[in-house]
Amino acid sequence: MSLLITGQLIANSLRLDAPPPALTGEVDWAQLVHHADGHSLTPLLYAAWREAGQLGRIPATIRERMAQAYADNARRNENIRRELLELDQLLSEAGVPHLILKGWFLIENLYPDPARRVLYDHDFLVPADRAEIGHRALQAAGFRPLPGKDAWVEKHLPALWRNDNYQWNGYLFDPLYPRPVELHVRLWEQGWRGLAVRQLPDPWADAQTQTIAGLPMQRLSAENTLIHLAMHFAGHLVEREARLNQLLDLARFAQVSTALEWDAILQRAGQAGVSRFVYASLFLAHEVFGSPLPPSIVWQKLAAATPPAFRIWLAEHGAADVLTSDFRRRHKGQDYRLTFLAARSIVEKLGILRFAALPPLGQLAAKYKLRHRWLGPLLYPRYVAERVGSYGRGLLGVKHE
């Protein structure tokens, strides 16, 4: 059974426009559950097949494994909900405004019960001038930096968690797995991968207050949420870490959000230079999960803002690429191919080449833990030497980070 057929069976079982297909014929169940685990969909699949009366067609050992994942994820999300309430209180007491990104907000709006959606971290958008205050408040409450995590990331401060000497055994649905907390100062990287990608214009201006986990919390507006979900998935798609559950979040959000102001989405995505990625993610959400497309005039404008070569790749290879993706086995080199396909000008392509050869100063400062960013240029020779050395070790078959 090919991985593509496995991915299609998983996706077809979760489509928004059709019931789960009957589980007939030959199924490589070991491959299927491994693939579903990697896309964080095992609990949701179990619930979908249970409601469709399909559990009897699943081998007992696989059915028990999926049932355990569902039950463990229910326990895990109880812990996450309690932790979210604590984090909200800690940031509020520290005087740090915060918008909840994705996470529990999506669970309560898109899924019938929390056990179906797997969460791995807490994400908040905070004002840049209050981020360090929030970071210190979390550390005072016992959260500690993840070792060697996100040295290159500028969109959020170093992730924190309460590890408490936890030793992970590889089980993706462990209720005790500690959740990282990320305080974002941006929704995505400025100038991402050398492209002319900017930030949304003032996402705080139309932020919404909603009851989340039983308390009033702030979140992005529906329009900005859709853009953020689309950019989040597209970013992982290009960087070869895409998961089907990320795409399903977007598909379900597009389905339930019937009063979106599409003109605002077009304007904001255009100003941020991310219209092509909104198109890519909405296209794949429609192809893979059957989610509705925007109104035709809006869709035409999004398509016009997307380079033809990128549209062709999405039409010919996009769905299969997502259905067979595995973050545990990334295909190096394809990330730059997709970045070039998404580029809209020679200037952007030159920016990609510069990004590939020399990272932005901020990322260099983060990698080498510089106290002053202006010292970054002095470390470019060291960075190049390390890249050359790393490449050489790779040719020799030596495993390296």
Secondary structure, 3 states (H helix, E strand, C coil): CCHHHHHHHHHHCCCCCCCCCCCCCCCCHHHHHHHHHHCCCHHHHHHHHHHCCCHHHCCHHHHHHHHHHHHHHHHHHHHHHHHHHHHHHHHHHCCCCCEEECHHHHHHHHCCCHHHCCCCCEEEECCHHHHHHHHHHHHHCCCEECCCCCCCCCCECCCEECCCCCCCCCCCCCCCCCCCEEEECCCCCCCHHHCCCCCCCCCCCCCEEEEECCEEEEECCHHHHHHHHHHHHHHHHHCCCCCHHHHHHHHHHHHHCCCCCHHHHHHHHHHHCCHHHHHHHHHHHHHHHCCCCCCHHHHHHHHHCCCHHHHHHHHHHHHHHHHHCCCCCCCCCHHHHHHHHHCCCHHHHHHHHHHHHCCCHHHHHHHCCCCCHHHHHHHHHHHHHHHHHHHHHHHCCCCCC
